[in-house]
Amino acid sequence: MPERAVTRVMGWSSSAMAGRYQHVVDEVRTDVADRVGGLVWEAPQSEEGGPETAD
């Protein structure tokens, strides 16, 4: 949800209020870490050029 929308709905005067009252739950934190990890570390490539698979 865009922070600006949350700020308006909640009636806060600044985005600093959103930072104070919004909390990141573990499920969201894990999802973000997985996505960033996928961007930072590439999957190993097989000799044919595709991702390696477990046999």
Number of C-alpha atoms within 10 A of each C-alpha: 5 6 12 12 10 14 17 12 9 10 10 13 10 11 13 10 13 16 11 8 7 10 9 8 8 9 9 11 10 12 11 12 12 12 10 11 11 11 10 9 8 9 12 11 11 10 8 7 8 10 12 12 9 4 3
